[in-house]
Amino acid sequence: MKIIQSFAQFEEGSPYLQYRNKRDYVYLSFYCFLLSHITVKKFYDEFTMFCNSKAYNSMLQYIPYDIFQFIENDNAFKMWSKYKIDVMRSIGEDFIHIDPDVSLFEPLIDPFVKGECDIIVQDVVSRTDNSIKKFVFDNLAFFADTKILTKPFDGRAISCGTVGINKYAQEYYFAGIDVLYEAMLKHGLENIDYPTLILEEQLLYLLAVENDFKIHEILPYSLISNEGFLNTGDKFGYLHLWRDLKYKRDIINMIRKKIFFDYPEYFDHILKYERDVLSGFEFFKHMKLPKAY
């Protein structure tokens, strides 16, 4: 069983940096990536970062990952998260993929490590909050014809900030990926809203339902609905700095402070990265981040 992370850097920056003049803010991902590495390493001895050369040269070489594995990225920016799928397909055994903007402050993936479930995920999104359910409802005949989902669809989906899939379930998942992705390409990706989420997250939920895979959710969505995502994560020891949270100055300051006090042996990695990489960007000169505490 392998624990993995992945990151491919695109010329366009990040899908969460919608304005072209801010695309270089993707370099601020370093802070949450470093915190993720530190916290995962605390509980699990070894894991691998899969990346393209651009990501390694510009950012990831400043983080002391155990193993780097290089897979170049040939996916279109609109399909930015398909790189993660490509990486997962290459593993060939049970795996857990932890997005590099996810930090674990408790050993929360143990249920999968111990073989207690077929799939482990961040959470299972309710029908009310599932923004991609319409695609499924609009294409129920396709999913039934391809045997991806012949059972009733309840409108839910999976969040894959953390996702583990055992080898048995992987056979169904990657076969379904091939069928759905080919159909999406024929239809035209530009005509589909959130194609990456449909391919990565919605499809996995459909196949789990169809094949009765046992799912373990790290964060109970019923609690997320009542208390919010970040508050729920705090209760369990799980932090996902998704979307543009990772680029916000107050978040970055909190990460720097936490590393300085709780993991001081890693703080030199921050200083070196800021000196060698970030100091060359105009936006960084105006961030006024404290150098020490």
C-alpha positions as CSV (number, residue, x, y, z in Angstrom):
1,M,0.0,0.0,0.0
2,K,1.4,3.4,-1.1
3,I,0.8,6.9,0.3
4,I,1.2,9.4,-2.5
5,Q,0.8,13.0,-3.4
6,S,0.8,14.7,-6.8
7,F,1.2,18.1,-8.3
8,A,1.6,19.3,-11.9
9,Q,2.3,22.9,-12.5
10,F,0.6,24.5,-15.5
11,E,1.7,27.6,-17.4
12,E,-1.8,29.0,-16.6
13,G,-1.1,28.8,-12.8
14,S,-4.1,27.4,-10.8
15,P,-7.8,27.0,-11.7
16,Y,-8.5,28.9,-8.5
17,L,-6.5,32.0,-9.7
18,Q,-9.0,33.1,-12.3
19,Y,-7.2,36.3,-13.3
20,R,-4.2,35.8,-15.6
21,N,-2.2,38.6,-13.9
22,K,-2.3,36.6,-10.6
23,R,-1.3,33.2,-12.0
24,D,2.1,33.4,-10.3
25,Y,0.4,33.3,-6.9
26,V,0.5,29.5,-7.4
27,Y,4.0,29.7,-6.0
28,L,2.4,30.5,-2.6
29,S,1.2,26.9,-2.6
30,F,4.6,26.0,-1.1
31,Y,3.5,26.9,2.4
32,C,0.6,24.5,2.7
33,F,2.5,21.9,0.7
34,L,5.3,22.0,3.3
35,L,2.8,21.8,6.2
36,S,1.1,18.8,4.5
37,H,4.5,17.0,4.1
38,I,5.3,17.6,7.8
39,T,2.1,16.4,9.2
40,V,1.7,13.3,7.0
41,K,5.3,12.4,7.7
42,K,4.6,12.5,11.4
43,F,2.3,9.5,11.2
44,Y,3.4,7.6,8.1
45,D,7.0,6.8,7.4
46,E,7.3,7.2,3.7
47,F,5.3,8.7,0.9
48,T,6.0,9.7,-2.7
49,M,5.4,13.0,-4.5
50,F,4.6,12.6,-8.2
51,C,5.2,15.8,-10.2
52,N,6.2,17.2,-13.5
53,S,9.6,18.8,-14.0
54,K,8.2,22.4,-13.9
55,A,6.7,21.8,-10.4
56,Y,9.9,20.2,-9.1
57,N,12.2,22.9,-10.4
58,S,10.1,25.9,-9.3
59,M,8.8,24.7,-6.0
60,L,8.8,21.1,-4.8
61,Q,12.6,20.6,-4.6
62,Y,12.5,22.9,-1.6
63,I,10.4,20.4,0.4
64,P,12.2,17.3,1.7
65,Y,9.9,14.6,0.3
66,D,11.1,11.0,0.7
67,I,10.8,10.1,-3.0
68,F,10.1,12.1,-6.1
69,Q,8.7,10.4,-9.1
70,F,8.4,12.4,-12.4
71,I,5.5,12.1,-14.7
72,E,5.1,14.8,-17.2
73,N,1.7,16.4,-17.8
74,D,0.0,16.4,-21.2
75,N,-3.5,17.3,-19.9
76,A,-5.3,20.5,-21.0
77,F,-5.7,23.1,-18.3
78,K,-9.5,22.6,-18.3
79,M,-8.8,19.0,-17.2
80,W,-6.2,20.0,-14.6
81,S,-7.0,17.3,-12.1
82,K,-6.7,14.5,-14.6
83,Y,-3.0,14.5,-13.8
84,K,-3.9,13.1,-10.4
85,I,-5.9,10.4,-12.0
86,D,-3.0,9.5,-14.3
87,V,-0.7,9.3,-11.3
88,M,-3.1,7.1,-9.4
89,R,-3.5,4.7,-12.4
90,S,0.3,4.2,-12.4
91,I,0.6,2.9,-8.9
92,G,-0.6,-0.7,-9.5
93,E,-1.5,-1.5,-5.8
94,D,-3.6,-0.1,-3.0
95,F,-3.0,3.6,-2.5
96,I,-4.0,6.7,-0.7
97,H,-3.7,10.0,-2.4
98,I,-3.5,13.0,-0.1
99,D,-3.7,16.3,-1.9
100,P,-0.7,18.5,-1.0
101,D,-2.9,21.2,0.4
102,V,-4.3,18.7,3.0
103,S,-2.7,18.4,6.4
104,L,-3.4,15.5,8.8
105,F,-3.0,16.2,12.6
106,E,-4.3,12.7,13.5
107,P,-3.7,9.3,11.8
108,L,-7.0,9.6,9.9
109,I,-6.3,7.3,7.1
110,D,-5.7,4.2,9.3
111,P,-9.1,2.6,8.5
112,F,-7.9,2.2,4.9
113,V,-4.4,1.2,5.9
114,K,-5.9,-1.5,8.1
115,G,-8.1,-2.8,5.2
116,E,-11.4,-1.8,6.9
117,C,-12.9,-0.3,3.7
118,D,-12.6,-0.4,-0.1
119,I,-12.5,3.4,-0.5
120,I,-11.6,6.2,1.9
121,V,-12.5,9.8,1.0
122,Q,-12.5,13.2,2.6
123,D,-16.3,13.3,2.7
124,V,-19.5,12.3,0.8
125,V,-21.2,15.4,-0.4
126,S,-25.0,15.7,0.1
127,R,-27.4,15.9,-2.8
128,T,-28.2,19.5,-1.8
129,D,-24.5,20.6,-2.0
130,N,-23.5,18.5,-4.9
131,S,-22.8,21.1,-7.7
132,I,-22.2,18.4,-10.4
133,K,-25.3,16.2,-9.9
134,K,-27.1,17.7,-12.9
135,F,-24.6,16.0,-15.3
136,V,-25.6,12.6,-13.9
137,F,-29.3,13.2,-14.0
138,D,-29.0,14.5,-17.6
139,N,-27.1,11.4,-18.7
140,L,-28.7,8.6,-16.7
141,A,-29.2,6.6,-19.9
142,F,-25.5,6.8,-20.7
143,F,-24.5,5.6,-17.3
144,A,-26.9,2.7,-17.4
145,D,-25.9,1.7,-20.9
146,T,-22.2,1.6,-19.9
147,K,-23.0,-0.2,-16.6
148,I,-21.4,2.6,-14.6
149,L,-24.6,3.1,-12.7
150,T,-27.8,1.0,-13.2
151,K,-29.1,1.7,-9.7
152,P,-31.0,4.8,-8.6
153,F,-28.9,7.9,-8.3
154,D,-29.4,9.7,-4.9
155,G,-27.6,12.9,-6.1
156,R,-24.5,12.6,-3.9
157,A,-20.8,12.7,-4.8
158,I,-17.4,12.3,-3.2
159,S,-14.8,14.8,-2.2
160,C,-11.3,13.5,-3.0
161,G,-9.1,15.9,-1.0
162,T,-8.0,12.5,0.4
163,V,-8.8,9.4,-1.5
164,G,-7.7,5.8,-1.1
165,I,-8.8,3.0,-3.4
166,N,-8.0,-0.7,-3.1
167,K,-6.8,-2.6,-6.1
168,Y,-10.1,-4.4,-6.6
169,A,-12.1,-1.1,-6.8
170,Q,-9.4,0.5,-9.0
171,E,-10.2,-2.0,-11.8
172,Y,-13.7,-0.5,-12.0
173,Y,-12.6,3.1,-11.5
174,F,-10.0,3.3,-14.2
175,A,-12.2,1.3,-16.6
176,G,-15.0,3.8,-15.9
177,I,-12.5,6.7,-16.4
178,D,-11.7,5.5,-19.9
179,V,-15.3,5.2,-20.9
180,L,-16.5,8.5,-19.5
181,Y,-13.5,10.5,-20.6
182,E,-13.8,9.3,-24.2
183,A,-17.5,10.2,-24.2
184,M,-16.7,13.7,-22.7
185,L,-14.1,14.3,-25.4
186,K,-16.5,13.4,-28.1
187,H,-19.1,15.7,-26.6
188,G,-16.6,18.5,-26.2
189,L,-15.1,19.5,-22.8
190,E,-15.9,23.1,-23.4
191,N,-19.6,22.2,-23.2
192,I,-19.3,20.5,-19.8
193,D,-19.3,22.3,-16.5
194,Y,-16.7,21.0,-14.0
195,P,-15.5,18.1,-16.1
196,T,-12.6,17.3,-13.8
197,L,-14.9,17.0,-10.8
198,I,-17.2,14.7,-12.7
199,L,-14.4,12.5,-13.9
200,E,-12.5,12.3,-10.6
201,E,-15.1,12.5,-7.9
202,Q,-18.6,12.0,-9.2
203,L,-17.6,8.9,-11.2
204,L,-16.0,7.3,-8.1
205,Y,-19.2,7.7,-6.1
206,L,-21.3,6.2,-8.9
207,L,-19.1,3.1,-9.2
208,A,-19.1,2.7,-5.4
209,V,-22.9,2.7,-5.4
210,E,-23.1,0.3,-8.3
211,N,-20.6,-2.2,-7.0
212,D,-21.4,-1.9,-3.2
213,F,-17.9,-0.7,-2.3
214,K,-17.5,0.1,1.4
215,I,-16.7,3.8,1.8
216,H,-15.2,5.4,4.8
217,E,-15.5,9.2,5.0
218,I,-12.9,11.0,7.1
219,L,-15.2,13.9,7.8
220,P,-18.9,13.1,8.4
221,Y,-20.8,15.3,5.9
222,S,-23.7,15.6,8.4
223,L,-21.4,17.5,10.7
224,I,-20.0,19.6,7.8
225,S,-23.5,20.7,7.0
226,N,-24.1,21.9,10.5
227,E,-20.8,23.3,11.5
228,G,-19.0,24.1,8.3
229,F,-16.1,22.4,6.6
230,L,-13.1,24.1,8.4
231,N,-14.7,23.7,11.9
232,T,-15.4,20.1,11.3
233,G,-11.9,19.5,10.0
234,D,-10.5,21.2,13.1
235,K,-12.5,18.8,15.4
236,F,-11.0,15.8,13.6
237,G,-7.5,17.1,13.0
238,Y,-7.9,17.5,9.2
239,L,-7.1,20.7,7.3
240,H,-7.8,21.1,3.6
241,L,-6.8,24.5,2.3
242,W,-8.8,24.1,-0.9
243,R,-9.6,26.5,-3.7
244,D,-7.9,29.9,-3.1
245,L,-7.5,29.6,0.7
246,K,-3.9,28.6,0.2
247,Y,-3.0,31.9,-1.4
248,K,-4.4,34.2,1.3
249,R,-1.9,36.2,3.3
250,D,-3.5,35.5,6.8
251,I,-3.5,31.8,6.1
252,I,0.2,31.9,5.0
253,N,1.1,33.8,8.1
254,M,-0.6,31.2,10.3
255,I,1.3,28.4,8.5
256,R,4.6,30.1,8.9
257,K,3.9,30.7,12.6
258,K,2.8,27.1,13.2
259,I,5.9,25.8,11.5
260,F,8.2,28.2,13.4
261,F,6.8,27.2,16.8
262,D,5.8,23.5,16.3
263,Y,8.2,22.3,13.7
264,P,11.2,24.7,13.9
265,E,13.5,22.2,12.2
266,Y,11.6,22.9,8.9
267,F,11.6,26.7,9.1
268,D,14.9,27.0,7.2
269,H,13.1,25.5,4.2
270,I,10.7,28.4,4.2
271,L,13.5,31.0,4.4
272,K,15.5,29.3,1.6
273,Y,12.4,29.2,-0.6
274,E,11.5,32.8,0.0
275,R,15.1,33.9,-0.7
276,D,15.6,31.7,-3.8
277,V,12.2,31.8,-5.4
278,L,9.6,34.2,-4.0
279,S,11.9,37.2,-3.7
280,G,11.8,37.3,-7.5
281,F,8.1,38.1,-7.6
282,E,6.7,41.5,-7.3
283,F,3.6,40.3,-5.3
284,F,5.8,38.9,-2.6
285,K,7.6,42.2,-2.0
286,H,4.3,43.6,-0.8
287,M,3.2,40.7,1.4
288,K,5.1,41.9,4.5
289,L,5.4,38.5,6.0
290,P,7.3,38.4,9.3
291,K,10.8,36.8,9.1
292,A,10.7,35.5,12.7
293,Y,8.6,35.5,15.8
